[in-house]
Structures are given as structure tokens and as C-alpha cells.
Amino acid sequence: MHRNIIKTLIVIYPALAFSEVNLNNITAQSTALDEITVTAARTPISTRTATGDITIIEREEIERLSGGGLVDLLKLQPGMQIVSNGGMGTSTSVYMRGTNADQLVVLVDGIRVNSATSGTTAFENLPLSTIDRIEILRGPASSLYGSDAIGGVIQIFTRRGQSDKTRLYGNVGAGSYDTYTGSAGLSSQYKALQFGAQISSYDTRGISARKHPPLRVDKDRDGYNNLSGSAYATLNFAEGHSLNLNFFGSDGQNHYDSGFNNYTNMHQQAYSATLKDKINQYWTSTLKYGVGQDRSFTFDKPTSQSKFDSEQTQLTWQHDFALPVGVLTFAYDRLEQDILTSTNGTRNIDRTRNNDSFTLGYAGQYEAHSAQISLREDHNTQYGNFVTGGLGYGYSLSPEWQITAQYGSAFKAPTFNQLYYPNFGDPNLAPEKSDNLETSLRYQNAIMQAKFTVFDNHIRDLIQNAGPATPGCTLGGFCPLNAGKVEIQGITSELAYTLDSNWQLSGNLTVQSPRVDETDNLLARRSQRYGNLLVQYTSGDWNWSAEINAFSKRYDNAANTKVLAGYALLNSTLSYKLNRDWKLQARANNILDKDYVLAAATSTVNYNTMGANVFFSLNYAMQ
């Protein structure tokens, strides 16, 4: 993709939209089709008001992917690319709009769950069974969420009851590779108290993590098991005043190929208490305290054991003021990060850093105009002060058509590994920085939704493990350096169309160019073109869907010398409602048994991927 094309589109796109749409009799009232998002502005606003690129995934879509994981759902979304080092439960990277896996904020019920040591999130250990809703905000969001939000934000909301009645739900499932799952949950209400809990398990013998490994002991199947749960309680002790408690926990173990019986134990946990007070009809105060934990223990041969523990404690005091037009938000956030890592019992890193931030935001809609403004200042004990901002504007050409334009700056602090890991880290590393400009054209009516977004993201001071060894660096001869500049230009297009009462068609396509300025090379493992196509048919109690996921070739390394071929996968789901409460479902993945590669393990051995496989489930949800 020629870079000047993207820049030209960003400049002329709004003008083209104005010239092609009749501006007469415009009304900008949000339609009943508009959804509510919390992530776009840190306070509930309609998707019509939000100027950022938002995707909302509800429980119905999550259930369609029974037997799969969170990464199987994310790879179907616009601008999202997934790379796993083997089968279920193996280390997984999520690239949003071509950015790095550690340039992404991931929240569970508002609490960070990423590792502060590596900067990435163990998506492979976050099961779909505990998730009620997902909101994806693409593009820089540090002016709302602070460090790491260069690529965007993924916020996961755990399951909650939707009514004041007692509800029971659960499922059992079985499939290929000796995979077995089960879950059970309930939600209820007693007077002013709403509460619920859920527990789930996942167990599979899996596949060998590597294709054709040279060691015989590595040719075995590398299994994965997970036990997870969530719980909540909300006390509405007066009108406009409530206390909400949330808990999420996930424990998993996966085996991998590196000798005999190597495995990693993973633990993610997030819990919080939120006190919300509606002081008057204009002013709402929210006080939130929470803790997010990411812990892993790796057993790599009898002589090597490593442990990485990170805990992030958050305190937020947010004030939302309802104005005649829109809502004004002021928030104070405190983030304390505590890290402990060790190898064979010897401590490598035992560090703490604290961050205090102040955020000012506005989101509103007046007649045909919508606007979002955000400004944030972070004060960090390790890297000092940082100021980021965001400015977005939208104009409704008609009740169906809308154009938006948005600018945002973002940054990512160095991870603790990059700063302090023995014989590797550099405590003088500076944060990565980015500036992003994007514009979009949106259309929505009762039967069709479409969105076309053009973006241009400039990242500087990119931390790279490359170049000659610096003094004191002995771990592999390479150390992290602020040496990179990257420009990521791209276009995402989305379409959802209801053909009639039975048929629905949806799809998305991303075309991007994530290139390093100095070499003009593509970032490793990033496709330039990828997309998804979904067809759904519903008739009475039957529902059938088929999807195609397609990705162009990628390079496995920064030098762009090892090519990973493009591929396309065909999947299908069939479900039948036995009655009001019970449903049978079958899903087939990689129906054509495509042999493909997501990542290379060594110069001669690739990580494995699953062939054709099926999964059957019986689901219960009390109505």
C-alpha cells in the first residue's frame, strides 16, 4: 500500500462524504439501533456519540463459538490478528491495527489483567464461559486509560443477571483432541441485593505444540486445562446509590515442547469494589478499588524453573457531570505495580512503581454534531510525567449517515523485564510514543450497518530487542533499545446486512501497512490483508452459520527473511433449541483441514496448529 494514498484519504474523506450525501432535512437523533458503550469515554454514551472505532460483542455471539477460546472470538473482529505458539492454552499475541501485543490495555470489569513484567495479556487463559460482553476500542486511548493504549483497549465484562428473577445456566461439551468442558452459574436478587456466581472447566489433550519436532519427547500431545470462575454482588441501598463487588479468577496449566514434561502454570485474577453515588440529577460520583494479578510458573527441564508475579492495585475516583449537552468527566487514578520474578529460587526483579493521573473528558451530541475531548496527565515514579490528549468530531449527514474524524496521542511505559531483568534490562529506557489520525464513514438503518475507517499511526521510540549488545548486556547478545520508528497506515471496512427474516450476512476487511521507518520492513507476523465473512440462517428453532477467516502472508522475523504463507479457514456452527431452556449445538473448525502456520519456533521448526475438529455442546439457560 502506498503511504500517500492513506494520507490523501484522511484529508479528503470528510469532503467526499459531504459532497455525496443530501444535507436537507437532517436529524441527528440517535436511533433505537444505537448501542451503549462504556469504554469509549469511561462513562456510558451511545455509539452515535462516540467518535472512536468501537465494536461491541454480546453474549449471543460469544455462545456461537462454544468450545473455542477468547482468541477465536477476537480474530473475527476488524483490525485484529492473533498469533498462538501451538494449540489451546499456549502463549498468544493479539495485534490490534498492526501494533505490538504489549501496546494494548486489557480490562476485566475495569481492572487491568496484563502482566507488568512482559506487558502482554494471557488471552489464552481467559475463557469465554465467564464473559457476558466485550467492548473493543481501536486506536490510541492513553488520554483515557494511560500507559499501553497505543493500539487500543479491550474491556471484558463478566457474566451478570439481567432480571430480578433467579436464573440458572450451564453447559457440558465434548470434542476433538479429547476436549471436555463444563460450566454452571446462577444469578438472583433478594430485595435490594443482586448477586450471582459462575464456574467453568476446560480440559484437552491438545496437539503437539510444534510441527515435526526433532526431539522424540516433543512429539507428544501438549494438553491444557483451566478452572475459572466469577462472582458479583450489587447492593442498591438507596435510589442512585449502590455498592458493587466483582471477582474473576482463572487458573490454567499448559504443556509445551522443550524436553520432557515441560509446563507453565498460569493465574489471572481481578477483584474490585465500586461505590456509586448519584449526588444530584447532574452529578454522579464513582469510587472504585481493585486489584489485578498475573502470575506464571514455568517448569523447563529439571534444572530450570522461573516465576513471574505481577500485581496491579487500582484506585479510581471519577465524577460525571450531566451538562445541558453531553457529559463532563473528571477522574483521579492511582496505579501501583508490584513485581517479583525469580529463576531457580533466585530473585531477578523485586520492584514497585506508582502512577498518579488526572483525566478530563467530555462526550456529547447536539443536533447533527457529536464531539469527544480527553486530556490526561500521568505522574510516574519511574519515567516521570506524561501528557496525552484526544479530540474527536462527528457529523450526522442524515439519520443513517455519519462521518467522524479523530486525533489521539498515546504512550507505553517500558515493562519491568525491559527495565530491570538481569544482564538484559536498561533502566534508562524511555516510554514509546504515538500519534494517530483517523476518519470514518458510517451508515446504519434497520437492516444494514456499514463502517469504513482510515487510520495513520506514527510510533516513535519503539523498544526493540535488536542491535549490538550494550555494555552489561550478556543475555543473548541483544538488549532493549529505544531505536524504532514505525508508521502503521490502514483501512478497515465492516458490513452487516439482514437479507430477510432468515438470512444475515456480515464481514470485515483490513488492509494495513505496519512498516519500520528505518528499513521499510513489515513488522513481524503482521498480515497486510485479512478479513472475515459470516453467513447466518435462522428458521424456527434452527440456526446455522458459516464463516471464512482469511489472512495474507506474513514474515516471522523483523528482517523479513522467513515467510509464513497466507491461509483461509472455513468454520461452521449448527444449533437447535430443544425447548425454551435447552439448546444443542455443534461446531466444526477448519473444515477443509488446512495446514497453516501462525509462528515459527526455530529457523527450521514451526509451531503447530489444529486441523479439522468438531465440538458438541448441550446448553441450559433458565428463561
Secondary structure, DSSP 8 states (H G I E B T S, - for coil): --HHHHHHHHHHHHHHHHHHS--TT------TT--EESTTTSS-EETTT--SEEEEEEHHHHHTTTT--HHHHHTTSTTEEEEESSSTTS-EEEEETT--TTSEEEEETTEE-S-TTTS---GGGS-GGGEEEEEEEES--HHHH-TTTTSEEEEEEE---SSSS-EEEEEEEEETTTEEEEEEEEEEEETTEEEEEEEEEEEEEEE-SBSS-SSGGGGS-EEEEEEEEEEEEEEEEETTEEEEEEEEEEEEEEEESSSTTEEEEEEEEEEEEEEEEE-SSSEEEEEEEEEEEEEEEEE-STT-EEEEEEEEEEEEEEEEEE-SSSEEEEEEEEEEEEEEEEETTEEEEEEEEEEEEEEEEEEEEETTEEEEEEEEEEEETTTEEEEEEEEEEEEESSSSEEEEEEEEEEEE---HHHHHSTTT--TT---EEEEEEEEEEEEE-SSEEEEEEEEEEEEEEEEEE-SS--TT--STT--EEEEEEEEEEEEEEEEEEE-SSSEEEEEEEEEEEEEETTT--B-TT--SEEEEEEEEEEETTEEEEEEEEEE--EESSTTS-SEE--EEEEEEEEEEE-SSSEEEEEEEESTT-----S-BSSSS-BB----SEEEEEEEEE--
